[in-house]
């Protein structure tokens, strides 16, 4: 598995909404039997009142006990997510985002000699610290993303190995996804007598007696999963283990990860061909506050499909601070990107970033020229409102995040996760980023290419 897993042939994955429901059910049963409830808080000892000696006073006055200070909040759960050259960016970023939404203090640690790490799909992520700075820390969870050669880079980090072994010895939570269970944990001896799953391409490396073909496996303090397409389920299970079922359900609701989403995967109006006689050129403009899962998922999937993707910053710096604290380095500034013409411009969501994208004069000019030139436009989450405010949704049907869809007036389609109208494609939110990106792949290259990419992700995708 080099830069792409799209050529691999995984075992069939279960339907995603059902998988989320199974996450709560399965992990609750496993955890209650094997892991103490980490959300339980000990009550602080009662405050000792200072003794006072009797003293002469003119009139009897009651002596008041000192006011009790407000109870201190418990320290946040500490989570370590290590990354290295070739780490699978979707897995790393989904974990980081979900854990931080739940309130965890997440440290993204580089096992390289520098903080900037190029992931398997070419996305440049900036770690919070080097792994050496974490050697003496105690974590509530150590969660390893997969990817190649990322999993091997994690395996070769002696510091990370020591941290993870201490974690396992202390019966604290540790987890791995995709290639990491087989490539990283297995050589460290941390899979002994534990039922484990991993990406289908690496299942033959696991003990046949202990290997299980399931999207999610919780075995005591160890949790494993199969790939980018199962990472939401994986991350939500770990949130439940750290914080409890109520918090896990709240995260699902906030990310539109509905366990009963019966809406159609996509709906199309005014169908036209998107086929091109050259490799598609796609621009993704980004700003501080963008939704990192949307940005990274779209980049990763399109690059797996052999699309040329340019990430352009509308900020003064190439480095972007996304909505949940992930730091991403863009390929170029929007002014430099504007020197080229793109087949498709995709606007990612994020409440703060959407306003910045809307105010960018260069991007506004590019979007107008994109529409007048008969080229393709895409927007997800809150960003369809940008197109609406700039008059680019006239006579079109579109969808958006529930918080802004009412602002689209009579063009809004509230049912489908992804809506395509001619040369325009829009989607609801974070949970729909994968469907959104795969729909683009399908329009550009055909359904077979989209399905092949989905199989590499271990993501359930319709045959037709």
C-alpha positions as CSV (number, residue, x, y, z in Angstrom):
1,X,0.0,0.0,0.0
2,X,1.9,3.0,-1.3
3,X,0.1,6.4,-1.8
4,X,-3.2,4.7,-2.5
5,X,-5.1,1.7,-1.3
6,X,-7.5,1.9,-4.2
7,X,-6.1,-1.2,-6.0
8,X,-6.6,-3.4,-3.0
9,X,-9.5,-5.8,-2.6
10,X,-10.9,-5.7,0.9
11,X,-13.6,-7.9,2.3
12,X,-17.1,-6.4,2.1
13,X,-17.7,-3.7,4.7
14,X,-21.0,-3.3,6.5
15,X,-23.3,-0.4,5.7
16,X,-22.0,2.7,7.4
17,X,-25.1,3.9,9.3
18,X,-25.6,0.4,10.7
19,X,-21.9,0.3,11.6
20,X,-22.3,3.4,13.8
21,X,-25.2,1.8,15.6
22,X,-23.2,-1.4,16.0
23,X,-20.3,0.7,17.4
24,X,-22.4,1.8,20.4
25,X,-23.9,-1.7,21.0
26,X,-20.7,-3.7,20.5
27,X,-18.3,-1.4,22.3
28,X,-20.6,-1.0,25.3
29,X,-20.8,-4.8,25.8
30,X,-17.0,-5.2,25.4
31,X,-16.0,-2.3,27.5
32,X,-18.4,-3.0,30.4
33,X,-16.8,-6.5,30.7
34,X,-13.2,-5.5,30.4
35,X,-12.6,-1.8,31.1
36,X,-13.4,0.3,34.1
37,X,-15.6,3.3,33.4
38,X,-13.1,6.1,32.8
39,X,-15.8,8.7,32.9
40,X,-16.4,8.0,36.6
41,X,-15.1,10.9,38.7
42,X,-13.9,10.6,42.4
43,X,-15.5,13.1,44.7
44,X,-13.0,15.5,46.2
45,X,-12.3,15.2,49.9
46,X,-14.3,17.6,52.1
47,X,-12.5,20.9,52.9
48,X,-11.0,21.2,56.4
49,X,-12.2,24.3,58.2
50,X,-9.6,26.4,60.0
51,X,-10.0,26.2,63.8
52,X,-10.4,29.5,65.6
53,X,-9.6,30.3,69.2
54,X,-12.2,32.1,71.4
55,X,-11.6,35.8,71.7
56,X,-13.3,38.7,73.5
57,X,-15.9,40.5,71.5
58,X,-18.4,43.2,72.4
59,X,-21.5,41.5,71.1
60,X,-22.0,37.8,70.2
61,X,-21.4,37.4,66.5
62,X,-21.6,34.1,64.7
63,X,-18.3,32.9,63.3
64,X,-18.8,32.0,59.6
65,X,-17.0,29.1,58.0
66,X,-14.8,30.1,55.1
67,X,-16.6,29.9,51.8
68,X,-15.9,26.7,49.9
69,X,-14.2,27.2,46.5
70,X,-16.1,26.0,43.5
71,X,-15.5,22.4,42.7
72,X,-12.6,22.0,40.2
73,X,-13.4,20.4,36.9
74,X,-11.6,17.1,36.2
75,X,-8.5,17.2,34.0
76,X,-9.3,16.5,30.3
77,X,-8.6,13.1,28.9
78,X,-5.2,13.0,27.3
79,X,-4.9,11.4,23.8
80,X,-1.8,10.8,21.7
81,X,-2.1,10.6,17.9
82,X,1.4,9.9,16.4
83,X,2.0,10.7,12.7
84,X,4.9,10.0,10.3
85,X,5.8,10.2,6.7
86,X,3.1,8.4,4.8
87,X,0.5,8.3,7.5
88,X,-3.1,8.0,6.2
89,X,-4.3,11.6,6.5
90,X,-8.0,10.7,6.6
91,X,-7.5,8.4,9.6
92,X,-5.3,10.8,11.5
93,X,-7.5,13.9,11.0
94,X,-10.8,12.1,11.7
95,X,-9.5,10.8,15.0
96,X,-8.1,14.2,16.0
97,X,-11.3,16.0,15.1
98,X,-13.6,13.5,16.8
99,X,-11.5,13.3,20.0
100,X,-11.3,17.1,20.3
101,X,-15.0,17.5,19.8
102,X,-15.5,15.2,22.7
103,X,-13.3,17.4,24.9
104,X,-10.0,15.4,24.9
105,X,-6.6,17.1,25.0
106,X,-5.1,15.7,21.8
107,X,-1.4,15.8,21.1
108,X,-0.4,15.2,17.5
109,X,3.2,14.0,17.7
110,X,5.6,13.6,14.8
111,X,7.9,10.5,14.8
112,X,10.1,12.3,12.2
113,X,12.8,14.9,13.0
114,X,10.5,17.8,12.1
115,X,6.9,18.8,12.8
116,X,5.7,19.1,9.2
117,X,4.8,15.6,8.0
118,X,3.7,14.7,4.4
119,X,0.9,12.2,4.6
120,X,0.2,9.3,2.2
121,X,-2.0,11.4,-0.1
122,X,0.4,14.4,-0.2
123,X,-1.4,16.5,2.5
124,X,1.1,18.2,4.7
125,X,0.1,18.1,8.4
126,X,1.9,20.0,11.2
127,X,2.3,18.1,14.4
128,X,2.0,19.7,17.9
129,X,5.2,18.2,19.2
130,X,8.0,15.7,18.4
131,X,7.4,12.3,19.9
132,X,10.5,12.7,22.1
133,X,8.7,15.5,24.0
134,X,6.0,12.9,24.9
135,X,8.2,10.2,26.3
136,X,7.4,10.9,30.0
137,X,3.7,11.7,29.5
138,X,0.9,9.5,30.6
139,X,-2.1,9.2,28.2
140,X,-5.6,7.9,28.6
141,X,-5.4,6.7,25.0
142,X,-2.7,6.1,22.4
143,X,-4.3,5.9,18.9
144,X,-2.3,4.9,15.8
145,X,-3.4,5.9,12.3
146,X,-2.4,3.6,9.5
147,X,-1.1,4.2,6.0
148,X,2.1,3.2,4.3
149,X,4.9,3.8,4.9
150,X,3.4,5.7,7.8
151,X,2.7,2.5,9.9
152,X,6.3,1.4,9.3
153,X,7.6,4.8,10.4
154,X,5.6,4.5,13.6
155,X,6.9,1.0,14.1
156,X,10.5,2.2,13.9
157,X,10.1,4.9,16.6
158,X,11.6,3.4,19.8
159,X,10.0,6.2,21.8
160,X,6.6,5.5,20.5
161,X,7.1,1.8,21.1
162,X,8.0,2.4,24.7
163,X,5.0,4.8,25.2
164,X,2.6,2.2,23.7
165,X,4.0,-0.7,25.6
166,X,3.7,1.2,28.9
167,X,0.1,2.0,27.9
168,X,-0.7,-1.7,27.3
169,X,1.1,-2.9,30.5
170,X,-0.9,-0.4,32.5
171,X,-4.2,-1.6,30.9
172,X,-4.9,1.8,29.5
173,X,-6.5,2.2,26.1
174,X,-4.6,1.9,22.9
175,X,-5.8,1.5,19.4
176,X,-4.7,1.1,15.8
177,X,-6.4,1.2,12.4
178,X,-5.7,0.1,8.8
179,X,-2.1,-1.2,8.4
180,X,-1.0,-0.2,11.9
181,X,-2.3,-3.3,13.8
182,X,-0.3,-5.6,11.6
183,X,2.7,-3.4,10.7
184,X,3.2,-1.5,14.0
185,X,1.6,-3.3,17.0
186,X,2.3,-6.9,15.9
187,X,6.1,-6.5,15.8
188,X,5.9,-4.8,19.2
189,X,4.2,-7.9,20.6
190,X,1.0,-6.0,21.6
191,X,-1.5,-8.3,19.8
192,X,-0.8,-11.5,21.7
193,X,-4.0,-13.3,22.6
194,X,-6.1,-10.5,21.3
195,X,-8.7,-10.6,18.6
196,X,-7.7,-8.1,16.0
197,X,-8.8,-6.6,12.7
198,X,-6.9,-4.5,10.2
199,X,-7.0,-3.5,6.5
200,X,-7.8,-6.4,4.3
201,X,-4.4,-6.1,2.5
202,X,-2.6,-6.9,5.7
203,X,-4.9,-9.6,7.3
204,X,-2.6,-12.4,6.2
205,X,0.1,-11.0,8.6
206,X,-2.2,-11.5,11.6
207,X,-2.5,-14.8,13.4
208,X,-5.4,-16.7,11.7
209,X,-6.7,-17.8,15.0
210,X,-7.0,-14.2,16.4
211,X,-7.8,-12.3,13.2
212,X,-11.4,-11.2,12.7
213,X,-12.9,-9.7,9.5
214,X,-15.0,-7.0,11.1
215,X,-14.9,-3.2,10.7
216,X,-14.4,-2.7,14.5
217,X,-12.9,-5.0,17.1
218,X,-12.8,-4.0,20.8
219,X,-10.8,-6.5,22.9
220,X,-10.1,-5.3,26.4
221,X,-8.0,-2.2,26.3
222,X,-7.2,-2.7,22.5
223,X,-9.4,-1.4,19.7
224,X,-8.7,-2.0,16.0
225,X,-10.3,-1.1,12.8
226,X,-9.9,-1.6,9.0
227,X,-9.4,1.7,7.1
228,X,-10.4,5.3,6.3
229,X,-14.0,4.2,5.6
230,X,-14.4,2.8,9.1
231,X,-12.6,5.5,10.9
232,X,-15.7,7.4,12.1
233,X,-17.0,4.2,13.7
234,X,-13.5,3.5,15.2
235,X,-13.2,7.0,16.6
236,X,-16.7,7.1,18.0
237,X,-16.1,3.8,19.8
238,X,-13.0,5.2,21.4
239,X,-14.9,8.3,22.5
240,X,-17.5,6.1,24.1
241,X,-14.8,4.2,26.0
242,X,-13.2,7.5,27.2
243,X,-16.3,9.6,27.9
244,X,-19.4,7.3,27.9
245,X,-22.2,6.6,25.5
246,X,-24.0,10.0,26.0
247,X,-21.0,12.0,24.7
248,X,-20.5,9.5,21.8
249,X,-24.1,10.0,20.7
250,X,-23.8,13.8,21.0
251,X,-20.8,13.7,18.7
252,X,-22.6,11.6,16.2
253,X,-25.5,14.1,16.2
254,X,-23.2,17.1,15.8
255,X,-21.4,15.5,12.8
256,X,-24.7,14.3,11.2
257,X,-23.6,10.7,11.8
258,X,-27.2,9.4,12.0
259,X,-27.7,5.8,12.8
260,X,-30.9,5.9,10.8
261,X,-30.0,8.0,7.8
262,X,-32.4,6.7,5.1
263,X,-31.9,9.7,2.8
264,X,-30.7,8.8,-0.7
265,X,-27.0,8.9,-1.1
266,X,-27.3,11.3,-3.9
267,X,-29.9,13.0,-6.1
268,X,-29.2,14.4,-9.6
269,X,-31.0,17.1,-11.7
270,X,-30.3,18.2,-15.3
271,X,-27.7,15.4,-15.8
272,X,-24.7,16.3,-18.0
273,X,-21.4,14.5,-18.7
274,X,-18.4,15.5,-16.6
275,X,-15.9,13.5,-18.7
276,X,-12.7,15.3,-19.7
277,X,-10.0,14.6,-22.3
278,X,-7.2,15.3,-19.8
279,X,-6.4,14.7,-16.1
280,X,-8.9,16.8,-14.1
281,X,-7.5,19.9,-12.4
282,X,-9.2,20.7,-9.1
283,X,-8.7,23.7,-6.8
284,X,-9.6,23.6,-3.1
285,X,-9.3,27.0,-1.4
286,X,-8.9,26.9,2.3
287,X,-8.9,29.4,5.2
288,X,-8.5,29.4,9.0
289,X,-11.5,27.7,10.5
290,X,-12.2,25.3,7.7
291,X,-13.5,21.8,8.5
292,X,-10.4,19.7,8.4
293,X,-12.2,16.4,7.8
294,X,-13.9,17.8,4.7
295,X,-10.7,19.3,3.4
296,X,-8.5,16.2,3.9
297,X,-11.2,13.6,2.9
298,X,-11.8,15.4,-0.4
299,X,-8.1,15.8,-1.2
300,X,-7.3,12.2,-0.2
301,X,-10.1,10.6,-2.3
302,X,-9.6,12.7,-5.4
303,X,-5.8,12.1,-5.4
304,X,-6.5,8.3,-5.0
305,X,-8.5,8.6,-8.2
306,X,-5.5,10.4,-10.0
307,X,-7.0,13.9,-9.9
308,X,-4.5,16.8,-9.8
309,X,-5.5,18.7,-6.7
310,X,-4.2,22.1,-5.7
311,X,-4.8,23.4,-2.1
312,X,-4.7,27.2,-2.0
313,X,-4.7,29.4,1.1
314,X,-6.7,32.6,1.1
315,X,-4.8,33.6,4.2
316,X,-1.4,35.4,4.3
317,X,0.3,32.2,5.3
318,X,0.3,28.8,3.7
319,X,-0.3,27.2,7.0
320,X,-4.0,26.9,8.0
321,X,-5.4,26.4,11.4
322,X,-8.6,24.3,10.9
323,X,-11.7,24.4,13.1
324,X,-10.6,21.6,15.5
325,X,-6.9,22.7,15.7
326,X,-5.5,20.6,12.9
327,X,-2.7,22.5,11.1
328,X,-2.5,22.0,7.3
329,X,0.0,23.5,4.9
330,X,-1.5,24.5,1.6
331,X,0.3,24.0,-1.7
332,X,0.2,27.7,-2.7
333,X,-1.5,31.0,-2.1
334,X,-4.8,31.9,-3.8
335,X,-3.0,34.6,-5.8
336,X,-0.6,32.1,-7.3
337,X,-3.3,29.6,-7.8
338,X,-5.3,32.1,-9.7
339,X,-2.8,32.1,-12.5
340,X,-4.2,28.7,-13.6
341,X,-7.5,27.5,-14.8
342,X,-9.3,24.6,-13.0
343,X,-11.9,22.1,-14.2
344,X,-13.5,22.1,-10.8
345,X,-13.3,24.5,-7.8
346,X,-14.5,22.9,-4.5
347,X,-15.4,25.1,-1.4
348,X,-15.0,23.2,1.9
349,X,-17.2,24.1,4.9
350,X,-16.6,25.7,8.2
351,X,-18.5,28.7,9.7
352,X,-15.4,30.9,10.1
353,X,-13.7,29.9,6.9
354,X,-16.8,30.3,4.8
355,X,-16.9,34.1,5.5
356,X,-13.2,34.4,4.7
357,X,-13.7,32.5,1.4
358,X,-16.6,34.8,0.6
359,X,-14.6,37.9,1.2
360,X,-11.6,36.9,-0.9
361,X,-11.7,39.1,-4.0
362,X,-9.5,36.8,-5.9
363,X,-11.6,33.8,-5.2
364,X,-14.8,35.6,-5.9
365,X,-13.4,36.5,-9.4
366,X,-12.3,32.9,-10.0
367,X,-15.8,31.6,-9.0
368,X,-17.5,34.0,-11.4
369,X,-15.2,33.1,-14.2
370,X,-15.7,29.4,-13.4
371,X,-19.5,29.7,-13.8
372,X,-19.3,31.9,-17.0
373,X,-16.7,29.5,-18.5
374,X,-19.1,26.5,-18.1
375,X,-16.7,24.7,-15.7
376,X,-17.6,22.8,-12.6
377,X,-18.3,24.0,-9.1
378,X,-18.6,22.2,-5.8
379,X,-19.5,23.2,-2.2
380,X,-20.1,21.3,1.0
381,X,-21.5,22.1,4.5
382,X,-21.8,25.9,5.0
383,X,-20.1,26.9,1.8
384,X,-23.1,26.5,-0.6
385,X,-24.3,29.7,1.0
386,X,-21.2,31.4,-0.5
387,X,-22.3,30.4,-4.0
388,X,-25.8,31.6,-3.2
389,X,-24.7,35.0,-1.9
390,X,-22.6,35.5,-5.0
391,X,-25.5,34.6,-7.3
392,X,-24.1,31.4,-8.5
393,X,-27.0,29.1,-7.6
394,X,-29.5,30.8,-9.8
395,X,-31.8,28.2,-11.4
396,X,-29.9,25.4,-9.6
397,X,-30.8,22.9,-6.9
398,X,-28.4,22.4,-4.0
399,X,-28.1,21.2,-0.4
400,X,-26.1,22.4,2.6
401,X,-25.7,21.9,6.3
402,X,-29.0,22.1,8.2
403,X,-27.9,25.3,9.9
404,X,-27.7,27.2,6.6
405,X,-29.9,25.3,4.2
406,X,-32.9,27.6,4.9
407,X,-30.8,30.5,3.5
408,X,-30.7,28.9,0.1
409,X,-34.4,29.8,-0.4
410,X,-36.2,27.8,-3.1
411,X,-33.1,26.1,-4.5
412,X,-32.7,23.9,-1.4
413,X,-33.0,20.1,-1.5
414,X,-33.1,18.8,2.1
415,X,-33.3,15.1,1.6
416,X,-30.2,13.7,-0.2
417,X,-26.7,13.7,1.2
418,X,-25.3,14.9,-2.1
419,X,-27.1,16.9,-4.8
420,X,-25.8,17.3,-8.4
421,X,-27.4,19.8,-10.7
422,X,-25.7,19.9,-14.1
423,X,-22.1,21.2,-13.4
424,X,-22.8,21.9,-9.7
425,X,-22.3,19.5,-6.8
426,X,-23.2,20.2,-3.1
427,X,-23.3,18.1,0.1
428,X,-24.6,18.5,3.7
429,X,-21.7,18.2,6.0
430,X,-18.8,16.3,7.7
431,X,-20.4,12.9,7.6
432,X,-21.1,13.2,3.8
433,X,-17.6,14.3,2.7
434,X,-16.7,10.7,1.5
435,X,-19.9,10.4,-0.5
436,X,-19.4,13.9,-1.9
437,X,-15.8,13.1,-3.0
438,X,-16.8,9.7,-4.5
439,X,-19.7,11.3,-6.4
440,X,-17.2,13.6,-8.0
441,X,-14.9,10.7,-8.9
442,X,-18.0,8.9,-10.4
443,X,-18.9,11.9,-12.5
444,X,-15.3,12.4,-13.7
445,X,-14.3,8.8,-14.3
446,X,-17.4,6.6,-14.0
447,X,-18.8,4.4,-11.3
448,X,-16.2,1.7,-11.6
449,X,-13.4,4.1,-10.6
450,X,-15.4,5.4,-7.7
451,X,-16.1,1.9,-6.4
452,X,-12.5,0.9,-6.7
453,X,-11.4,3.9,-4.6
454,X,-14.2,3.1,-2.1
455,X,-12.9,-0.5,-1.7
456,X,-9.4,0.7,-0.9
457,X,-11.0,2.9,1.8
458,X,-13.0,-0.1,3.1
459,X,-16.1,2.1,2.6
460,X,-19.5,0.6,1.6
461,X,-20.4,1.9,-1.8
462,X,-23.3,0.8,-4.0
463,X,-22.6,-1.5,-7.0
464,X,-24.7,0.7,-9.3
